[in-house]
Amino acid sequence: MKNKIYYPAMLSVLLIAACGNADKKNADPNGDSLTLDTPLVVDKESDAGKADTADLVIFKNAAIGGMTEVEAGSRMLIVSTNAYVKRFAQMMVTDHTKAGAELKALAAKKGIALPSVLPESNIALIKNIDKFKNDGRNEYYAHMMVEDHQKTIDLFHKAATSKDRALADFARLTLPTLEHHYKMAKELEAKVTQHKKNQGDDPLKLSDQKEVKH
C-alpha cells in the first residue's frame, strides 16, 4: 500500500515535541537537535534576532511535535474502529490544533516563522500506522502517544524555565493539558494491550502486520 501524506501550511504550528528525531541533524550549543529539512525562519529585525538559541529550538520542536500529533490523530480517526482510540485521537486533534494557534500567535509576535512541513522521520512514523492492522495499529499508536508525551512534558518543563516570560507562561499554562494527555495515553495503552497479557511479548503485534507495497 502506498500512501502520501501532505502537510498544508495551515497546520504548520502545533504543540508538543516531536516523537522522533530526524536522521539529518545539526546540534546547537545547548545540546538540542535541529533538523536540516525543517528550517526555523527568524526575522533578524525583530525580537527573535535576540532570542536565546534554546528558546528557538523549543518553538521549533513544539511546532513539529504538534503537527505530528494532529496528523497521527487524524489518520487514526479514519482507520481505527476502536472507540477508545478514536476518542483519544479526536482529543489530540482538537487540543493540539487549539494550542497550535496559540503557539503560532506567540511566535509571530517574536518574528519567528515556524516550520510548515514535517521532517521525513516524523512522516515515516505516521506512515507506519498503515503497516499494522486492527489491534496492532491501535497498539502502535498508543505506544507512540505515550512516548511522545513523555518527551513533550520534558520539553515544556524546560520551556517553563525560559527567561522569555511569554514562552515560560505559555509552557506553564500548557503543562497541565500535556500531563492529562500523558495520563490518558497510558490508560489507552493499557486498554488496547489488555487482550495480550497472556499472549507473550509482542507489544507492537508484529505478527499482525499487513504487507506494505512500495
C-alpha positions, 0 to 999 in steps of 0.5 A: 500500500502506498500512501502520501501524506501532505502537510498544508501550511495551515497546520504548520504550528502545533504543540508538543515535541516531536516523537522522533528525531530526524536522521539529518541533524545539526546540534546547537550549543545547548545540546538540542537537535535541529533538523536540516529539512525543517528550517526555523525562519527568524526575522533578524529585525525583530525580537527573535534576532535576540532570542536565546538559541534554546528558546528557538529550538523549543518553538521549533520542536513544539511546532513539529511535535504538534503537527505530528500529533494532529496528523497521527490523530487524524489518520487514526480517526479514519482507520481505527474502529476502536472507540477508545482510540478514536476518542483519544485521537479526536482529543489530540486533534482538537487540543493540539490544533487549539494550542497550535494557534496559540503557539503560532500567535506567540511566535509571530509576535517574536518574528519567528516563522515556524516550520510548515512541513514535517521532517521525513522521520516524523512522516515515516512514523505516521506512515507506519500506522498503515503497516499494522492492522486492527489491534496492532495499529491501535497498539502502535499508536498508543505506544507512540502517544505515550512516548511522545508525551513523555518527551513533550512534558520534558520539553515544556518543563524546560520551556517553563524555565525560559527567561522569555516570560511569554514562552515560560507562561505559555509552557506553564499554562500548557503543562497541565493539558500535556500531563492529562494527555500523558495520563490518558495515553497510558490508560489507552495503552493499557486498554488496547494491550489488555487482550495480550497479557497472556499472549507473550511479548509482542507489544507492537503485534508484529505478527499482525502486520499487513504487507506494505507495497512500495 
